[in-house]
Amino acid sequence: MPIIKTTDLTKILPQPTNACPVILGITGRVASGKTTLARQLQQAYQQCWPALNCVLVSTDDFLRSNAELQRFQLSDKKGFPISYDKQLVWQFVMAIKHDQAITLPTYNHATNDIDRQAQKVVYQPDILIIEGLMVLQPMFRQLLTSSLFLDVEPTDNYQWYLQRCSHLNLAGQQGLTWAEFEPRARRSWIEINERNFNENVAPLRSLSAWQVHMNADHQLTWLEPSQSTVAAVAQA
């Protein structure tokens, strides 16, 4: 299959104008390459329009802290819609709609927790890329100009998840050997990540503007419009 470059994606995605910002959403499974693709698109936009302000935000930044999740007995629902700080999401949406500045915390994958010390200010972006599991949920979808659903094979995806766990040394952080850690990771993948994807992410796939597939070598191999995009073109 031909390989799709991120510069090719910018040709079919919305172009920035002076009238309003371009807001692009990227969603898919956990550890599917959403963040990497988002960063590549950010670089592509910056190369095409170097004078414009292109900002990248993750929906992970809106998660409640681990302490809050534990207090509300939501630790096993981390990543589900209920685990997000709805007030912060609302403030973010209002800030973007009204061209106001907002300060956001950052999710640290090394600690698997919100880092309120590593803050970033989002103010009047010309191009805003939002990546994460919740991009197509109503709370974020109302902002989007366009969106991508990143599709990967489940078996490849699980291996990438284990690679992330290994890279972050999550087993060592918990005082476990890899042999002890892997069954726990597997349970977490099935009971939390896969369940959340099947219940809250996959059902919204058709609401994305485009679907793009990533192969086992982390290369984009096909791109097609979603049902919503095809319907919109037919009605135009």
N, C-alpha and C positions, 0 to 999 in steps of 0.2 A: 504494500500500500504506500502511496505517496506520503511524505512527511509534511505536516502543516507547521509552518513557523509562526511564532507569535506576531511577527510583523504582518503576516497574512491576515491574522485575526483583526488587527486594527483597521484593515481595509473594509471589513464587513460590519464592524462595530460602529456605534454612533461617533460622529466627529464633533469636537468641541466648537462651540460658537460663543459669541459675546453675549448672547441673550440669556443663556442659562447653563449651568454646569452639566457635564456628562457624568452620570452615576451608573457604574457598571457593577453588577453582582456576580460572584462566582461561588458555586456551591457543588456539593458532591459528598462522598463518603469521608470519614475520618482517615487521615494519612493517605489521601488519594492524589496529593500534589496541588491542592487548591492554592496554598500560600506561594509555592514556587511559580505556578502559572500567573498568579496575581502580580508577583514581583517582576516577572518577565514582561507582562503587559504594561506595568508601570514604566519600566525602562523603555519599552517601545514607544509609548506615548510621549515620554520625555525627549526621546530622540526626534520624534516627528514635530513636536511642539515645545521646544526647549524653554520658551518664555512663559509657558503656562504652569500653574501650580497643580501637580498631580499627587494626590494623597492616597495612601493605602491604609485601610482600617480592617481589623478582623472582628467578626462577631464574638470571638472568644474574649475580647476585651470587655464585653458586657456581662460576662458570667459573674455570679456571686462568688465571693471568696470561699475557699474550702471551709473556713471556720463558720461562715454563714450557712453554707450547705449542710454542715454537720448539725448546726443548731436547729435548723428547720427540717432535719431528717430527710435531706434531699441528696445525700452523697451518691446514692445509687441511681440518681436521675440527672447526674451532671451531663450537660450537653443537651438535655431535653428543654423544650420551651420554658417549663416552669423554673428552671435553674438560672434564668437570666434576670438581671436587675432591670425590671420593666421601667422604673422611673428614669434610670440613666438612658435607656433606649429612647424613651419619650423626649427627654431633654436633647438628645443627639438629633433626633428627627426634627424637632422644632428649630434647633440651631441651624441645621442645614437649610431648612425651608425659608428661614428668615435671615439668612446671611449673617449669623452671629457666631462668635467664637465659642468653642466648648473644649474643656480639658478632659481627656480620657485616660484611665489607667491602662496598663498593658498586661496581657496574659503571658506568663513566663512558662514555656513548655519544659524547661529544665527542672522547675520546682512544681509544675502542674498546678499553679496557683496564680491569682491576680497579684500583680506587683504595682502597688499604688505609688511607689517612689519613682518608677519609670513611666512618667506621664508624657503625653503628647497633646499638642494643641491643634485642633482642626478649625480652620477659619477660611471661609470663602474659597474652597477649592474649585479650580476650573474643571478638573477631572477627579472624581472620587471613585476608588475601587473598594468595594466591600466584599470580603471573602469569608466564608464560614458556613456552618451547617444551617443557620437560621435565615440565610439571605432571602429565601422565597416565602418565609413566614410573613403575614400581613404587617408586622411591626417594622420590617425593613423593606418589604416589597413596594410599599407605597412611594418610596424614594426613587426607585430604579428607572433609568432610561432604557437599559437593556440588561440581559443576564446570560450567563453560560452555566450549563450543567455539565460537570466533568464526570465522564463515565469511565470506569475501570473494571477489569475482571475481579470478582471477589477474592479469588485465590491469590492474585498478584497483590491486591490491596492488603490482605492479611499479612503477607510477607513483608510489605513495606511498613506495616504497623509494628511488627516485631523488630524490624531494623531500626525504627525510631526509638523503641524502648531500649534497645541495645546501645544506640548512639548516646542516649541520655543517661545511660547507666541506671535505669530505674530499679533493676534488681539489686545493685550494690547499695543504692540509697535506702532500700528496705532491709538491708542486711541478709539478702538471699543469694544463693547461687542461681545461675541461669536455669538449671534444671528444676529448681524449686519455684522460680518466678514464672516460667513459661505457662504452666497450667493456670495460674492466676490471671495472666494476661489473656489467655484463651477464654476464660470465663467472663472477664471484663469485656472482651470483644463481642462475645455472643449476647450476654445479658444486658449490656449497656449500649455499645456502639452500633451493633447490628440492629438491635431492637429500636433504637432511636432513629436510625436511618429508615427502616421499614415503616415506622409509624409516622415520622414527622418530616422526612426529607424526600424519599422516593415518591410519595403520593403527589408532590408538588412539581415533579419533573416537567410535566407538560406546560407549566406556567413560565418556564424559562424561555428566552427568545431563541437560544441555540443550544445544541448538545454537541459536545466534543469528546472524542474517545482518546484515552492514553493507553499505550501498549505496555508490555512488561519492561521495555527499555526506557520508559518515561518519555516516549515520543508521541506527539499528537498525530493520529493517523486518519481520522475522518471527522467531518463537521457537517451537521445538517440542521436546518431550522426545526424548531419544535412545532407542535400542532398549533399553538397560539400564534406563532409567526406566520405559518402557512395560511391560517384563517384570516389574519389581518391583511395579508397581501391579496387574498382572493376577494376581500370586501372592498379593497381600495379601487 
